[in-house]
Amino acid sequence: MTAEDGTTRQGPDASGLAEVDAAFPALPFRVAGLSQKKPTRFDFIPDAEGRAAVAAALGLIDLPDLRLKGEIRPAGRHDFELVADLTALAVQPCSVTLAPVETRIAEPVARRYLADFTPAEGEEVEMSDDDTTEPLPEVIDAGAVAVEALALALPLYPRAPGVELGEAVFTEPGVAPLRDEDARPFAGLAALAEKMKQGGGEAS
């Protein structure tokens, strides 16, 4: 595939990459094929079917726009970093009335992939606030990065215009209330990301 500036890039049809879901969008780059001398540019813009799959995975009403544009560049002899800009228009249900709430997102995204990554343990985990550094995988999927960044950027409790702020309590008869501070809208994101890594990282 060819980017807007004429540079060649790997795409979702890269040979040897297993499909996670036929409809779920991906833009995988095999690390072994990345240049060690210059950035590899990409422009991830999923089609309507791909956006619908992302919307369903994140519990959105609609996802009219999603784009992650940037580059993967060498950082040292064996490491890489992804630097990009995320833009999106997402429609979420209001956390109080369930009415559609539009949110426009525009923010930078950065990930650093280390060949000699050592995970923090114990107190180091609590003290560290760097969640952008990961082990260097066989495949870097810009699509998976876009979905993860989108999920983290979405408002936790979207409110429709005119809806008063207040604590929402979620419960069923006979069940202890689940309050705002206990809710985790993206509890399924970790499982989704793991599924994408397993599918996108298998090579033949």
Secondary structure, 3 states (H helix, E strand, C coil): CECCCCCECCCCCCCCCCCCCCCCCCCEEEHHHCCCCCCEEEEECCCHHHHHHHHHHHCCCEEEEEEEEEEEEEECCCEEEEEEEEEEEEEEECCCCCCEEEEEEEEEEEEEEECCCCCCCCHHHHHCCCCCEEECCCEEEHHHHHHHHHHHHCCCCCCCCCCCCCCCEECCCCCCCEEHHHCCCCCCHHHHHHHHHHHHCCCC
